[in-house]
Amino acid sequence: MAEKITKKAPAKAVKAKTPAKTVKPKTAAKPAKAAAAKAKAPAKTTKKRTKFALKAPEAQRVFIAGCFNEWNPYANPMTCDAEGVWTCTLFIEPGEHEYRFVVDDVWWDDPLNYNRRKNLCGSDNCIIVVE
């Protein structure tokens, strides 16, 4: 026996029971996003400008190395003025930092800084306190 084909009435359109959502322009969301980004942004850096100086008129090249640059002897070159004073300005976090100069590939103490601590190599590291 053949199956009967029955026609179903078309479905009625259903009206939404909730009001339509209002779409806000994207420009209105930008200030909110900017405010959220500021709230999540890390705190402003507290690094302080710190100047190092060494009088070594006979030197060919001078660097500053310390805990602030992972003791890399060539990371921070110093510049020499006409009187033979080598200077370098770095931005360093507040606190106590050990350092030494590297003059023509030889480690030197800062002759003007008597605040020192013995290091594992048997010499002294100079200490600077950045506030």
Secondary structure, DSSP 4 states (H G I P E B T S, - for coil): -PPPP-PPPPPPPPPPSSPPPPPPPHHHHHHHHHHHHHHHSPPPP--EEEEEEEE-TT-S-EEEEEGGGTT-TTSEE-EE-TTSEEEEEEEE-SEEEEEEEEETTEEE--TT---EEE-TTSSEEEEEEE-
